[in-house]
Amino acid sequence: MKIHWADPWYSRFSAKNLNRKNQDGTSTFLYIEPREVRHETLIRLHELAPWIDETVGVGDKLSPQHGAKITKRAAKLLSSRNAVSIDGKPAQPAIATAELLTLTSKGFQVVEPGKEVSSNNAFVGAILSFPLADLPEHVTVTWDMFDEKISRVATISNDVAGPFFGAVTPVDPKFHWQNHLLKYERKSVSQIPVVRPEESRPGLAWATGIISAVSLLLVLAGTGKVLKRVSLAVLIFAVPATVYFSGSFTALAWRNASPPDPQTAAGILRSMIENLNTVNLETTPTARKAELTPIVTAASLDDIAAEIERGLTIRTPGGSLAAATDIGSPELERLDPISEPGGFQTLVKWSVQAEGGHWGHAHIRAVTFRALIEIVPEAGQWKLNGLTVIEARDPNA
């Protein structure tokens, strides 16, 4: 074993298979997500300290207050260094956060609030978020934080086909991602049509209406008894046909419609849940609310947007959003009619598998949701009119 006495972090075994997995003191990552580019950095506290005017010795203990001050300074520093360009244009992060981490035998762990931590295994993890409407064509990071300790920075880019590994040095400081995805398709919410019987057939309604008018005229003004009788018989059949083809019967029946059967309701709910998971791809509450507009009633939009933020948004330990990759079939525990004709309220349970990554680590977790949901027909579409998330838990807990 080659011991580095000045900084034990750089000690190495001569046999490479004995060396630890995390050998780089500084690493930088690009995450290319459906609605966001994230530039993330992991940096040892000993390597970060000179950049934020801190002095940290080997074995020093950091109080919670000191740790909070360091993460605040780190977020400010890293949001202004290592320039990011997206599709050739300089980009500024919309959100910049940092966490104090420790490297343990289980990997990187976020330091819990109020905990003291040793500087020997302390890292700072920073996340810079760049919201986008769609995938970019190329992204470049120009790394500019080099000194006597930081002479090489490991890089990883992550998209649906990644990860891809590399490194930057003072000689070659640019870190690139190029869009080579050929089958990518942007997800968006889709309205759920209300399937009803044909409400009207204007052509047939006009035809039977004309027949009714002519028959009535012959009944009133005709001279022959036979002609009057035939005209009356035609009139008796033509008038109801005109009313039927105009859609009046269907509209009357719909005004008193009962909720859909459980199988149909389950199909509507699955489509609605898929839409809500698409909404959760958006990185900000404002964007999520805008994406909800086509599938939520106007009167309930604010309340439902807030409830989705509270109860349905899944985040990784680093704070980034996790995306649902697999949605289980909804289980209806109850299905009740409401005062709105054709609408229904249901107590439903469903499970998702969510995936998210940060600082080079993938997180996969299952979540089971239980919610009270109200859905109503509006302008020929099923819309969400009420949402209360009762439970969100690990199904194996």
Secondary structure, 3 states (H helix, E strand, C coil): CECCCCCHHHCECCCHHHCCCCCCCEEEEEEEECCEEEEEEEEEHHHHHHHHCCCCCCCCEECHHHHHHHHHHHHHHHCCCCCEEECCEEECCCEEEEEEEEEECCEEEECCCCCCEEHHHEEEEEEEEEECCCCCCEEEEECCCCCCCCCCEEEEEECCCCCEEEEECCCCCEEEEECCCCCCCCCCCCCEECCCCCCCCHHHHHHHHHHHHHHHHHHHHCCCHHHHHHHHHHHHHHHHHHHHHCCHHHHHHHCCCCCCCHHHHHHHHHHHHHHHHHHCCCCCHHHHHHHHHHHECHHHHHHHHHHHHHHCCCECCCCCECEEEEECCCEEEEEEECCCCCCEEEEEEEEEEEEEEECCEEEEEEEEEEEEEEEEEECCEEEEEEEEEEEEECCCC
